[in-house]
């Protein structure tokens, strides 16, 4: 393992003013997104849609440090025959790859899931590296409900994340470590805070036992937010303050950066929360975005599967990327949203 090189990539992924585009929706998830805009999920449509974003040159070169791809996309070519990976690289952005293989029910833990995909992962990582991937992603899912999460589920998922991270670093690939505590449910922000802290503590303990070099990872956590069905919604300031406190208690300063998932927050909420955290300032790591839905909802709607809408969709994508780029510096203002509307 060349740690200096891994660290250089991790630092580039969280470079000031930039964040990550999570475009790694599985076939099932992208079908759901396309159903919502009345587009058939064919291989060509998925290619055209993603090509539209990767060719948004302003957004890509100024605000997007890296793109997480799904297996299908990393091998795909644009309409004109250029590999999509080359379009991403040419814009100055780094290609990355989702390597987990989804979730399965965790035996003896009703309602809880374990992320799978460790078997043969070393071989897959070698192939992805040859194809240009310099970072990877693995998502663990923790749900909050009556009697859950259990320690068994948190521990099993943290262990899998750490095994994955160690394999990535051995293959000279920076692991994005993503332990996601879901915002589904009616729990309040304090319960989310407490569970997320537990999950992060366990994750870093397992990273340590598996000898993962923290200088060569990027953490992708959820924020401390109220559940979607909670009666009381935490304010932007409360989310920012509680999330930063949680991270300071759990994430060593050796980690170069933290790139949040959006997890079902609205576009503007995800931007406002990130901005408010960076306005607090004086943090030991970079705080940025690795958003899927919060970057793509607007361009998806604007595109709606029609080639004549590509320019409008690229404008919508560029706007969200710019807003989040500013939020990663703590320089976003709400009136910038209105000006673009
Ligand atoms: P969301 O921002 O839509 O939560 O997606 C990010 C991601 O990569 C989830 O694994």
Boltz pocket constraint, residues with backbone or C-beta under 6 A from the ligand:
constraints:
  - pocket:
      binder: B
      contacts: [[A, 22], [A, 139], [A, 178], [A, 260], [A, 261], [A, 262], [A, 263], [A, 264], [A, 290], [A, 291], [A, 292], [A, 293], [A, 294]]
      max_distance: 6.0
